[in-house]
């Protein structure tokens, strides 16, 4: 069964993340991904970048992945507003 730690490793291997948090139960996962590569990209493009990194694992190992994809500036703004 896929673990959050393994999924985290898959994402880290393909994206240079400033911050990465992954949780889940082995089938359903949630990820908060902060990455400079997301700058200037719309939400759908950011998600496509993550899906590209995960490739066939999205069909085979991962049943569901909910993502929050942020640039470092967006993440800093979220922290300051909380």
N, CA, C and O atoms as a printed pandas DataFrame, in Angstrom:
     atom_number atom_name residue_name chain_id  residue_number  x_coord  y_coord  z_coord
0              1         N          UNK        A               1    0.847   -1.190    0.000
1              2        CA          UNK        A               1    0.000    0.000    0.000
2              3         C          UNK        A               1    0.888    1.246    0.000
3              4         O          UNK        A               1    1.897    1.314    0.702
4              5         N          UNK        A               2    0.492    2.201   -0.786
5              6        CA          UNK        A               2    1.226    3.461   -0.890
6              7         C          UNK        A               2    1.083    4.261    0.399
7              8         O          UNK        A               2   -0.010    4.369    0.955
8              9         N          UNK        A               3    2.184    4.813    0.864
9             10        CA          UNK        A               3    2.164    5.643    2.071
10            11         C          UNK        A               3    2.314    7.109    1.690
11            12         O          UNK        A               3    2.802    7.422    0.604
12            13         N          UNK        A               4    1.895    8.014    2.581
13            14        CA          UNK        A               4    2.118    9.438    2.319
14            15         C          UNK        A               4    3.604    9.757    2.102
15            16         O          UNK        A               4    3.942   10.617    1.289
16            17         N          UNK        A               5    4.475    9.074    2.818
17            18        CA          UNK        A               5    5.911    9.322    2.695
18            19         C          UNK        A               5    6.415    8.926    1.307
19            20         O          UNK        A               5    7.245    9.622    0.722
20            21         N          UNK        A               6    5.911    7.803    0.782
21            22        CA          UNK        A               6    6.315    7.361   -0.548
22            23         C          UNK        A               6    5.817    8.336   -1.604
23            24         O          UNK        A               6    6.558    8.694   -2.519
24            25         N          UNK        A               7    4.562    8.769   -1.484
25            26        CA          UNK        A               7    4.001    9.737   -2.417
26            27         C          UNK        A               7    4.794   11.044   -2.360
27            28         O          UNK        A               7    5.064   11.662   -3.389
28            29         N          UNK        A               8    5.157   11.446   -1.169
29            30        CA          UNK        A               8    5.983   12.644   -1.002
30            31         C          UNK        A               8    7.296   12.498   -1.771
31            32         O          UNK        A               8    7.734   13.433   -2.441
32            33         N          UNK        A               9    7.911   11.341   -1.674
33            34        CA          UNK        A               9    9.155   11.075   -2.394
34            35         C          UNK        A               9    8.988   11.151   -3.901
35            36         O          UNK        A               9    9.860   11.672   -4.597
36            37         N          UNK        A              10    7.872   10.634   -4.413
37            38        CA          UNK        A              10    7.597   10.707   -5.852
38            39         C          UNK        A              10    7.513   12.165   -6.299
39            40         O          UNK        A              10    8.094   12.542   -7.317
40            41         N          UNK        A              11    6.792   12.979   -5.537
41            42        CA          UNK        A              11    6.624   14.384   -5.905
42            43         C          UNK        A              11    7.958   15.121   -5.812
43            44         O          UNK        A              11    8.311   15.889   -6.707
44            45         N          UNK        A              12    8.692   14.888   -4.736
45            46        CA          UNK        A              12    9.991   15.554   -4.546
46            47         C          UNK        A              12   10.987   15.182   -5.641
47            48         O          UNK        A              12   11.841   15.991   -6.002
48            49         N          UNK        A              13   10.883   13.975   -6.165
49            50        CA          UNK        A              13   11.808   13.523   -7.209
50            51         C          UNK        A              13   11.599   14.285   -8.519
51            52         O          UNK        A              13   12.516   14.394   -9.332
52            53         N          UNK        A              14   10.383   14.811   -8.718
53            54        CA          UNK        A              14   10.088   15.479   -9.973
54            55         C          UNK        A              14    9.904   16.977   -9.902
55            56         O          UNK        A              14    9.944   17.655  -10.928
56            57         N          UNK        A              15    9.701   17.507   -8.702
57            58        CA          UNK        A              15    9.499   18.943   -8.525
58            59         C          UNK        A              15   10.397   19.458   -7.407
59            60         O          UNK        A              15   10.510   18.828   -6.355
60            61         N          UNK        A              16   11.027   20.591   -7.634
61            62        CA          UNK        A              16   11.843   21.215   -6.593
62            63         C          UNK        A              16   10.894   22.006   -5.687
63            64         O          UNK        A              16   10.613   23.178   -5.940
64            65         N          UNK        A              17   10.412   21.359   -4.643
65            66        CA          UNK        A              17    9.418   21.966   -3.751
66            67         C          UNK        A              17   10.088   22.778   -2.653
67            68         O          UNK        A              17   11.089   22.358   -2.073
68            69         N          UNK        A              18    9.523   23.940   -2.377
69            70        CA          UNK        A              18    9.968   24.740   -1.243
70            71         C          UNK        A              18    9.360   24.169    0.036
71            72         O          UNK        A              18    9.990   24.166    1.093
72            73         N          UNK        A              19    8.122   23.685   -0.081
73            74        CA          UNK        A              19    7.419   23.044    1.030
74            75         C          UNK        A              19    6.573   21.926    0.442
75            76         O          UNK        A              19    6.062   22.052   -0.671
76            77         N          UNK        A              20    6.422   20.841    1.177
77            78        CA          UNK        A              20    5.592   19.740    0.713
78            79         C          UNK        A              20    5.052   18.985    1.919
79            80         O          UNK        A              20    5.807   18.471    2.745
80            81         N          UNK        A              21    3.737   18.930    1.999
81            82        CA          UNK        A              21    3.068   18.172    3.050
82            83         C          UNK        A              21    2.128   17.186    2.374
83            84         O          UNK        A              21    1.342   17.571    1.509
84            85         N          UNK        A              22    2.202   15.924    2.757
85            86        CA          UNK        A              22    1.332   14.901    2.185
86            87         C          UNK        A              22    0.734   14.085    3.322
87            88         O          UNK        A              22    1.439   13.660    4.237
88            89         N          UNK        A              23   -0.569   13.875    3.250
89            90        CA          UNK        A              23   -1.243   13.009    4.216
90            91         C          UNK        A              23   -2.192   12.110    3.442
91            92         O          UNK        A              23   -2.532   12.392    2.293
92            93         N          UNK        A              24   -2.617   11.028    4.077
93            94        CA          UNK        A              24   -3.548   10.134    3.408
94            95         C          UNK        A              24   -3.611    8.779    4.060
95            96         O          UNK        A              24   -2.889    8.485    5.013
96            97         N          UNK        A              25   -4.505    7.946    3.516
97            98        CA          UNK        A              25   -4.782    6.640    4.109
98            99         C          UNK        A              25   -4.326    5.462    3.253
99           100         O          UNK        A              25   -4.677    4.318    3.539
100          101         N          UNK        A              26   -3.555    5.729    2.218
101          102        CA          UNK        A              26   -3.111    4.655    1.342
102          103         C          UNK        A              26   -3.821    4.653    0.001
103          104         O          UNK        A              26   -3.298    4.096   -0.965
104          105         N          UNK        A              27   -4.984    5.254   -0.087
105          106        CA          UNK        A              27   -5.736    5.352   -1.329
106          107         C          UNK        A              27   -6.113    6.792   -1.650
107          108         O          UNK        A              27   -6.037    7.215   -2.804
108          109         N          UNK        A              28   -6.515    7.537   -0.641
109          110        CA          UNK        A              28   -6.911    8.938   -0.791
110          111         C          UNK        A              28   -5.859    9.806   -0.108
111          112         O          UNK        A              28   -5.504    9.585    1.050
112          113         N          UNK        A              29   -5.368   10.797   -0.851
113          114        CA          UNK        A              29   -4.290   11.629   -0.334
114          115         C          UNK        A              29   -4.614   13.111   -0.488
115          116         O          UNK        A              29   -5.397   13.515   -1.347
116          117         N          UNK        A              30   -3.983   13.904    0.373
117          118        CA          UNK        A              30   -4.038   15.357    0.293
118          119         C          UNK        A              30   -2.604   15.859    0.288
119          120         O          UNK        A              30   -1.763   15.378    1.047
120          121         N          UNK        A              31   -2.333   16.837   -0.578
121          122        CA          UNK        A              31   -0.981   17.383   -0.652
122          123         C          UNK        A              31   -1.036   18.907   -0.723
123          124         O          UNK        A              31   -1.860   19.489   -1.428
124          125         N          UNK        A              32   -0.148   19.523    0.017
125          126        CA          UNK        A              32    0.068   20.978   -0.058
126          127         C          UNK        A              32    1.470   21.139   -0.621
127          128         O          UNK        A              32    2.461   20.778    0.013
128          129         N          UNK        A              33    1.529   21.691   -1.829
129          130        CA          UNK        A              33    2.789   21.764   -2.562
130          131         C          UNK        A              33    3.121   23.232   -2.844
131          132         O          UNK        A              33    2.355   23.942   -3.496
132          133         N          UNK        A              34    4.258   23.663   -2.349
133          134        CA          UNK        A              34    4.737   25.023   -2.598
134          135         C          UNK        A              34    5.968   24.890   -3.483
135          136         O          UNK        A              34    6.952   24.246   -3.121
136          137         N          UNK        A              35    5.886   25.527   -4.674
137          138        CA          UNK        A              35    6.950   25.331   -5.657
138          139         C          UNK        A              35    7.116   26.588   -6.513
139          140         O          UNK        A              35    6.133   27.152   -6.994
140          141         N          UNK        A              36    8.349   27.017   -6.697
141          142        CA          UNK        A              36    8.636   28.189   -7.536
142          143         C          UNK        A              36    8.221   27.954   -8.993
143          144         O          UNK        A              36    7.880   28.903   -9.699
144          145         N          UNK        A              37    8.249   26.718   -9.437
145          146        CA          UNK        A              37    7.882   26.404  -10.823
146          147         C          UNK        A              37    6.410   26.704  -11.117
147          148         O          UNK        A              37    6.015   26.766  -12.281
148          149         N          UNK        A              38    5.600   26.890  -10.079
149          150        CA          UNK        A              38    4.186   27.212  -10.268
150          151         C          UNK        A              38    3.957   28.687  -10.607
151          152         O          UNK        A              38    2.863   29.062  -11.029
152          153         N          UNK        A              39    4.973   29.516  -10.428
153          154        CA          UNK        A              39    4.817   30.952  -10.660
154          155         C          UNK        A              39    4.393   31.219  -12.099
155          156         O          UNK        A              39    4.986   30.694  -13.041
156          157         N          UNK        A              40    3.351   32.048  -12.256
157          158        CA          UNK        A              40    2.852   32.417  -13.569
158          159         C          UNK        A              40    1.943   31.385  -14.208
159          160         O          UNK        A              40    1.499   31.567  -15.341
160          161         N          UNK        A              41    1.661   30.300  -13.493
161          162        CA          UNK        A              41    0.824   29.243  -14.050
162          163         C          UNK        A              41   -0.539   29.214  -13.370
163          164         O          UNK        A              41   -0.662   29.485  -12.176
164          165         N          UNK        A              42   -1.548   28.883  -14.146
165          166        CA          UNK        A              42   -2.901   28.735  -13.609
166          167         C          UNK        A              42   -3.002   27.431  -12.833
167          168         O          UNK        A              42   -2.145   26.556  -12.953
168          169         N          UNK        A              43   -4.047   27.313  -12.047
169          170        CA          UNK        A              43   -4.256   26.142  -11.200
170          171         C          UNK        A              43   -4.209   24.843  -12.000
171          172         O          UNK        A              43   -3.545   23.892  -11.586
172          173         N          UNK        A              44   -4.891   24.785  -13.124
173          174        CA          UNK        A              44   -4.923   23.549  -13.913
174          175         C          UNK        A              44   -3.523   23.165  -14.394
175          176         O          UNK        A              44   -3.175   21.985  -14.402
176          177         N          UNK        A              45   -2.724   24.147  -14.793
177          178        CA          UNK        A              45   -1.355   23.866  -15.246
178          179         C          UNK        A              45   -0.497   23.345  -14.097
179          180         O          UNK        A              45    0.340   22.463  -14.289
180          181         N          UNK        A              46   -0.709   23.892  -12.912
181          182        CA          UNK        A              46    0.039   23.427  -11.735
182          183         C          UNK        A              46   -0.298   21.972  -11.443
183          184         O          UNK        A              46    0.593   21.161  -11.191
184          185         N          UNK        A              47   -1.588   21.644  -11.478
185          186        CA          UNK        A              47   -2.007   20.267  -11.218
186          187         C          UNK        A              47   -1.473   19.328  -12.292
187          188         O          UNK        A              47   -1.063   18.207  -11.990
188          189         N          UNK        A              48   -1.475   19.778  -13.540
189          190        CA          UNK        A              48   -0.942   18.957  -14.623
190          191         C          UNK        A              48    0.541   18.674  -14.427
191          192         O          UNK        A              48    1.020   17.595  -14.776
192          193         N          UNK        A              49    1.272   19.639  -13.869
193          194        CA          UNK        A              49    2.687   19.424  -13.581
194          195         C          UNK        A              49    2.865   18.296  -12.567
195          196         O          UNK        A              49    3.742   17.445  -12.718
196          197         N          UNK        A              50    2.026   18.298  -11.533
197          198        CA          UNK        A              50    2.111   17.253  -10.511
198          199         C          UNK        A              50    1.700   15.908  -11.107
199          200         O          UNK        A              50    2.358   14.897  -10.864
200          201         N          UNK        A              51    0.615   15.890  -11.888
201          202        CA          UNK        A              51    0.180   14.644  -12.527
202          203         C          UNK        A              51    1.261   14.096  -13.450
203          204         O          UNK        A              51    1.456   12.882  -13.515
204          205         N          UNK        A              52    1.962   14.965  -14.161
205          206        CA          UNK        A              52    3.039   14.523  -15.048
206          207         C          UNK        A              52    4.159   13.849  -14.259
207          208         O          UNK        A              52    4.726   12.850  -14.702
208          209         N          UNK        A              53    4.471   14.401  -13.091
209          210        CA          UNK        A              53    5.503   13.809  -12.234
210          211         C          UNK        A              53    5.071   12.420  -11.756
211          212         O          UNK        A              53    5.883   11.497  -11.693
212          213         N          UNK        A              54    3.801   12.284  -11.426
213          214        CA          UNK        A              54    3.297   11.013  -10.896
214          215         C          UNK        A              54    3.022    9.980  -11.987
215          216         O          UNK        A              54    3.030    8.778  -11.719
216          217         N          UNK        A              55    2.779   10.438  -13.206
217          218        CA          UNK        A              55    2.603    9.546  -14.353
218          219         C          UNK        A              55    1.564    8.461  -14.123
219          220         O          UNK        A              55    0.464    8.736  -13.644
220          221         N          UNK        A              56    1.916    7.233  -14.465
221          222        CA          UNK        A              56    1.002    6.095  -14.377
222          223         C          UNK        A              56    0.587    5.762  -12.948
223          224         O          UNK        A              56   -0.392    5.047  -12.736
224          225         N          UNK        A              57    1.314    6.267  -11.987
225          226        CA          UNK        A              57    0.942    6.004  -10.587
226          227         C          UNK        A              57   -0.456    6.546  -10.276
227          228         O          UNK        A              57   -1.143    6.032   -9.393
228          229         N          UNK        A              58   -0.874    7.592  -11.009
229          230        CA          UNK        A              58   -2.208    8.156  -10.789
230          231         C          UNK        A              58   -3.298    7.157  -11.163
231          232         O          UNK        A              58   -4.396    7.206  -10.607
232          233         N          UNK        A              59   -3.016    6.265  -12.080
233          234        CA          UNK        A              59   -4.003    5.251  -12.465
234          235         C          UNK        A              59   -3.843    3.972  -11.667
235          236         O          UNK        A              59   -4.821    3.268  -11.416
236          237         N          UNK        A              60   -2.623    3.667  -11.270
237          238        CA          UNK        A              60   -2.339    2.367  -10.665
238          239         C          UNK        A              60   -2.326    2.384   -9.139
239          240         O          UNK        A              60   -2.933    1.517   -8.511
240          241         N          UNK        A              61   -1.650    3.350   -8.538
241          242        CA          UNK        A              61   -1.453    3.338   -7.087
242          243         C          UNK        A              61   -2.309    4.345   -6.323
243          244         O          UNK        A              61   -2.684    4.105   -5.175
244          245         N          UNK        A              62   -2.614    5.466   -6.961
245          246        CA          UNK        A              62   -3.269    6.566   -6.261
246          247         C          UNK        A              62   -4.718    6.651   -6.707
247          248         O          UNK        A              62   -4.999    6.939   -7.871
248          249         N          UNK        A              63   -5.626    6.406   -5.796
249          250        CA          UNK        A              63   -7.056    6.462   -6.133
250          251         C          UNK        A              63   -7.526    7.910   -6.231
251          252         O          UNK        A              63   -8.262    8.260   -7.154
252          253         N          UNK        A              64   -7.112    8.746   -5.293
253          254        CA          UNK        A              64   -7.534   10.148   -5.291
254          255         C          UNK        A              64   -6.449   11.013   -4.664
255          256         O          UNK        A              64   -5.829   10.642   -3.667
256          257         N          UNK        A              65   -6.237   12.181   -5.279
257          258        CA          UNK        A              65   -5.258   13.131   -4.760
258          259         C          UNK        A              65   -5.855   14.525   -4.812
259          260         O          UNK        A              65   -6.154   15.047   -5.885
260          261         N          UNK        A              66   -6.023   15.116   -3.650
261          262        CA          UNK        A              66   -6.483   16.495   -3.535
262          263         C          UNK        A              66   -5.251   17.357   -3.312
263          264         O          UNK        A              66   -4.454   17.096   -2.411
264          265         N          UNK        A              67   -5.098   18.389   -4.143
265          266        CA          UNK        A              67   -3.891   19.202   -4.070
266          267         C          UNK        A              67   -4.192   20.666   -3.813
267          268         O          UNK        A              67   -5.181   21.215   -4.298
268          269         N          UNK        A              68   -3.319   21.278   -3.041
269          270        CA          UNK        A              68   -3.278   22.725   -2.902
270          271         C          UNK        A              68   -1.899   23.106   -3.423
271          272         O          UNK        A              68   -0.885   22.792   -2.799
272          273         N          UNK        A              69   -1.862   23.782   -4.566
273          274        CA          UNK        A              69   -0.596   24.127   -5.210
274          275         C          UNK        A              69   -0.383   25.633   -5.110
275          276         O          UNK        A              69   -1.209   26.423   -5.568
276          277         N          UNK        A              70    0.731   26.015   -4.505
277          278        CA          UNK        A              70    1.007   27.424   -4.230
278          279         C          UNK        A              70    2.419   27.807   -4.657
279          280         O          UNK        A              70    3.332   26.981   -4.665
280          281         N          UNK        A              71    2.573   29.078   -5.011
281          282        CA          UNK        A              71    3.916   29.625   -5.187
282          283         C          UNK        A              71    4.425   30.007   -3.790
283          284         O          UNK        A              71    3.625   30.100   -2.858
284          285         N          UNK        A              72    5.724   30.228   -3.626
285          286        CA          UNK        A              72    6.222   30.667   -2.324
286          287         C          UNK        A              72    5.559   31.968   -1.854
287          288         O          UNK        A              72    5.285   32.119   -0.664
288          289         N          UNK        A              73    5.302   32.896   -2.760
289          290        CA          UNK        A              73    4.656   34.166   -2.383
290          291         C          UNK        A              73    3.232   33.927   -1.895
291          292         O          UNK        A              73    2.799   34.542   -0.920
292          293         N          UNK        A              74    2.498   33.034   -2.569
293          294        CA          UNK        A              74    1.133   32.714   -2.136
294          295         C          UNK        A              74    1.133   32.038   -0.775
295          296         O          UNK        A              74    0.273   32.315    0.061
296          297         N          UNK        A              75    2.095   31.155   -0.552
297          298        CA          UNK        A              75    2.187   30.477    0.742
298          299         C          UNK        A              75    2.490   31.466    1.849
299          300         O          UNK        A              75    1.918   31.368    2.934
300          301         N          UNK        A              76    3.384   32.423    1.597
301          302        CA          UNK        A              76    3.725   33.443    2.593
302          303         C          UNK        A              76    2.502   34.315    2.880
303          304         O          UNK        A              76    2.248   34.679    4.029
304          305         N          UNK        A              77    1.751   34.647    1.835
305          306        CA          UNK        A              77    0.547   35.455    2.008
306          307         C          UNK        A              77   -0.489   34.714    2.849
307          308         O          UNK        A              77   -1.136   35.315    3.706
308          309         N          UNK        A              78   -0.648   33.416    2.609
309          310        CA          UNK        A              78   -1.584   32.609    3.398
310          311         C          UNK        A              78   -1.182   32.572    4.870
311          312         O          UNK        A              78   -2.031   32.649    5.759
312          313         N          UNK        A              79    0.126   32.454    5.117
313          314        CA          UNK        A              79    0.596   32.413    6.505
314          315         C          UNK        A              79    0.350   33.739    7.210
315          316         O          UNK        A              79   -0.018   33.756    8.384
316          317         N          UNK        A              80    0.549   34.845    6.509
317          318        CA          UNK        A              80    0.410   36.155    7.137
318          319         C          UNK        A              80   -1.058   36.518    7.363
319          320         O          UNK        A              80   -1.364   37.330    8.236
320          321         N          UNK        A              81   -1.961   35.930    6.591
321          322        CA          UNK        A              81   -3.378   36.235    6.773
322          323         C          UNK        A              81   -4.034   35.356    7.826
323          324         O          UNK        A              81   -5.184   35.594    8.196
324          325         N          UNK        A              82   -3.332   34.356    8.309
325          326        CA          UNK        A              82   -3.895   33.455    9.346
326          327         C          UNK        A              82   -3.525   33.911   10.732
327          328         O          UNK        A              82   -3.911   33.276   11.714
